[in-house]
Amino acid sequence: MAMEDNLVSRDATAFFHQKGSSPCLSALRAAEGIWLEDSEGRRFIDLHGNTVHHIGHGHPEVIAALKRQLDTLPFAPRRFTNEPAVGLAEKLLAYWPGARAKVLFATGGSDAMEIALKLARVTTGRHETISLEGSYHGHGFGAFGLSKAAADPRLGPFLPGRRHVTPYWAPDGAQRMLAEMREALGRSETGIAAVVAEPIRSNCHVPPDGLWAEVRDLCNRHGALLIFDEIPSGLGKTGRFFAFEHVGAIPDAVVLGKALGGGLLPIAAVIADARLDIAPELDLGHYTHEKNPLTTRAALTMIDIVERDGLVRRAAELERRIRSRIAALASEAPAILGVRGCGLLLAIEFDPAAFGMNPGPAFAARLVSRCFEFGLSTTSKGPASIGFSLPMTVTDAELELCFERLERVAAAPPC
Ligand SMILES: Cc1ncc(COP(=O)(O)O)c(C=O)c1O
């Protein structure tokens, strides 16, 4: 049996199966820069990277910094602080454009979302939330309950007071979203603690101008907090350090994660207005690895690299280049309709009719497996689109290769 089959089948036997994770496509033996290499030696350009690969996989400077950190201070138990943890906190706070802010760290985005929800409850004295139907904010019972009004009944009840509104990316979504938010804020008897949303959705849906400024205004008038989830979209991926810098609204709290650990280690952060620091007697999220010197060192080094190499500017510049290349490709290949998204958080839209198919999960799945055959690892971003999310460190030559492979996908029917 090939080594890969062996690992994939051992994986299927050992792990609980869950949507989106099982079964595995293949087993990896290496990841470097934009590249993934499986145990059969096949190499894929990673157009997905779970949105952790802002600076590529296995960045050598982050690895070197971690090795040094391992040799000095590998862990810090609670109540002891350390240099990389404080350095990271100060670094993130320096980016905050609002009034003075403070931070807390967690091991993953879902946990950081729970902290943001607790802060909202504690500071408003309310517990209800408004979120966008069909969004995703993580797997804690708080965060997961924000995603959908009706989850699988086998999971039992979620937190009380969840209100879901039409998302702006639905047909006429922006108007409906605002109208439903106004109604929910006006009608709630116990009060809405927070509106929680991604400012720019990681499925690459960009909101209409002015939408979040209106929501900001509504929150102010009703005393609700605005919490932005930038777990996939923050840290420069959209061509600005925070995705909310595109949308004209400063939230009360923003949650970062994924790429924060340099693509190597798990760490997430909540940055919030310092006025929310009113409950020092409560446990808001003192996770075991809250101030882990390794995860915080990875994050600090990641941001240093983003700054030194001008990667935020590079993401914005590459977006322009990709847009004009995809427009040219679309004019030659009827299968490609265009590109949507922001910075390097992009999705390519295909025309299923060009392949004699209808839009839907079956078409998207075929598109993804056709990409895989041509050495592009990606996921579907809707019924007829795929993710095109490259690291901000991608070179010009690598981008060229990526276009070549995409052209081959567009030329071949995905069946
Ligand atoms: C928008 C969004 N929020 C929250 C999360 C949860 O983050 P984590 O998987 O680190 O818990 C994710 C992860 O995919 C995400 O995309």
The ligand as a Gaussian input file, in Angstrom:
#p B3LYP/6-31G(d) Opt

LIG

0 1
 C      -14.411000      33.999000      10.126000
 C      -13.887000      32.971000      11.103000
 N      -14.122000      33.141000      12.408000
 C      -13.671000      32.245000      13.322000
 C      -12.956000      31.132000      12.947000
 C      -12.503000      30.142000      13.989000
 O      -11.114000      30.159000      14.173000
 P      -10.361000      28.878000      14.754000
 O      -10.531000      27.763000      13.777000
 O       -8.945000      29.323000      14.948000
 O      -11.014000      28.560000      16.077000
 C      -12.688000      30.917000      11.600000
 C      -11.955000      29.714000      11.152000
 O      -12.016000      29.281000      10.027000
 C      -13.165000      31.864000      10.645000
 O      -12.947000      31.705000       9.322000

